[in-house]
Amino acid sequence: MTNSFTDITPSLRRRHARETRFKWMGKIAIIIAVSFLLVMVGSIAWLGSGALKQTRVQLNVHLDAAQIDAAAVADANYGKLIKTALLDRFPEVTKRRDKKSLYGLVSYDAAYALHDRVVAEPGLIGQDLRMWFVASDDLDMLIKGNLETTGDENRRRFSDKQLGWINSLKEEGAIKSVFNVAFFTTGDSREPELAGVLGAFVGTAFTLLVCFCLSFPIGIMAAIYLEEFAKKNRWNDLIEVNINNLAAVPSIVFGLLGLAVFLNVFGLPRSSPLVGGMVLALMTLPTIIIAARAALRAVPPSIREAALGIGATQIQTVFHHVAPLALPGMLTGAIVGMARALGETAPLLMIGMVAFIVDIPGSVVQPATALPVQIFLWADSPERAFLEKTSAAIIVLIVFLILMNLVAILLRNKYSQRF
């Protein structure tokens, strides 16, 4: 006995050493994967944090009664008043080229902001109004430290003369950075300093709502039929094979299907969440069906046998006993399918949701865009400021995805039953 134990001791040590190495390799792999994830998310969050700040410029605007007709306040030339305020602040600017550079310090939205203020308070006409206006995207990037201020003047976005104006405004406290509320409350814009994510967020919510209302009941009923009622024959086997194959079909194929059928044949509104949701529903149906069937198979046969043994019909057995127990898995599969649909861009591009939409959609038939498409559009824009908007929109998309997965976990824990 002693000799036999002595003989196997080296092999045991080698086996234990291999197991230890394997465990450490697994831990190292997890650490590397988490590190890459943290670096990726951290870099996106760091870059996107700039979009949460907005630069404002304070101007003293004289609301000249000669230029604002009290009977038609909304028709006044407020852009001219903004330019006059800038020239009054820097009277040394006389050349046309310098004036154009000076006007570029504030966003073109300044005229609309002044318009809304005067229309809301007509009593301001004839007075001097000190008001904060949104800065241009170049000035915003400069204040955030993303533009060069040294080196060859011809290679910079701002000349020495412009930097002098900006420094003068800084010394007066006429430039400040505030939290960019407009990013979460406005729609898209050609100007990066005015672009917001609300329109894309609402469009995404409408699209996913249509997708869920179509794919969940159809997918669950199809899974119940195939798993509980369908006979095992050639046709049903063919359907099951096609469902599994459809789960691997590229998403752009579903976009082409939506373009050919929903838009060209049925004439549904282009670039609407209704069509987008229908296309995504087709794409997520195979995933939901497969997950629902797996959940139904996980219910022990004894549940079915007990129900049938006390006289329940097959329909009663399925809908009163089997389906409630499989519901957590069904919901999890549905949420996973919806999460996949949330990140899809190609099928939405094919049905026209790539259009430039400024207004916030109010229904599923109005033109809209979605968060992945909005990210695609901003990433393709040449302005440096849109890079921050792109990263911030990615963070919003990730948070939306995390919330969806959190809902799936909560539903699964709430309705799961041990058997």
QUIMO-V784111 format. One line per field, one symbol per residue. ss: DSSP state (~ for helix, > for strand, _ for the rest). phi: phi as a letter, one per 20 degrees, with the letter a starting at -180 (. if undefined). burial: + if it has 24 or more other C-alpha atoms within 12 Angstrom, else -. A space follows every 50 residues. Layout:
ss->???
phi->???
burial->???
//
This chain:
ss->_~~~~~~~~~~~~~~~~~~~~~~~~~~~~~~~~~~~~~~~~~~~~~~~~~ ~~>>>>>>>>>>_______~~~~~~__~~~~~~~~~~~~______~~~~~ ~~~__>__~~~~~~~~~~~~_~~~___>>>>>>>>_~~~~~~~_______ __~~~____~~~~~~~~~~~~___>>>>>__~~~~____________~~~ ~~~~~~~~~~~~~~~~~~~~~~~~~~~~~____~~~~~~~~~~~~~____ ~~~~~~~~~~~~~________>~~~~~~~~~~~~~~~~~~~~~~~~~___ ~~~~~~~~~____~~~~~~~~~~~~~~~~~~~~~~~~~~~~~___~~~~~ ________________>___~~~~~~~~~_____~~~~~~~~~~~~~~~~ ~~~~~~~~~~~~~~~____
phi->.ffffffeggffffffffffffffffffffffffffffffffffffffff fedcedcecddeefffddffebffefeffffffffffffcffecffffff fffffdfffgffffgfffffcfffgndecebecffffffffffenecfdc nfffddfceffffffffffffemecbdcfefffeccefbfeffdfcdfgf fffffffffffffeffffffffffffeddfeecffffffffffffffdfg ffffffffffefefeemfffmdfffffffffffeggfffffffffffffg gffffffffenfffffffeecffffeggffffffffffffffeedgffff dnfeffdefffdbfdegbccgffffffffeeffffffffffffffffffg ffffffffffffffefceb
burial->-------------------------------------------++-++++ ++++++++++++++---+----+--++++++++++++-++--------+- +++++++++++-+++-+++----++---+-++++++++++++++----+- ------++---++-++--+----++++--+-+++-++++-++++++++++ ++++++++++++++++-+++++++++++-----------+--+---+--- +-+++++++--++----++++++++++++++++++++++++++++++++- --++---------+--++--++++++++++++++++++++++++++++++ +++++++++++--+++++++++++++++-----++++++++++++++--+ +--++--+---+---+---
//
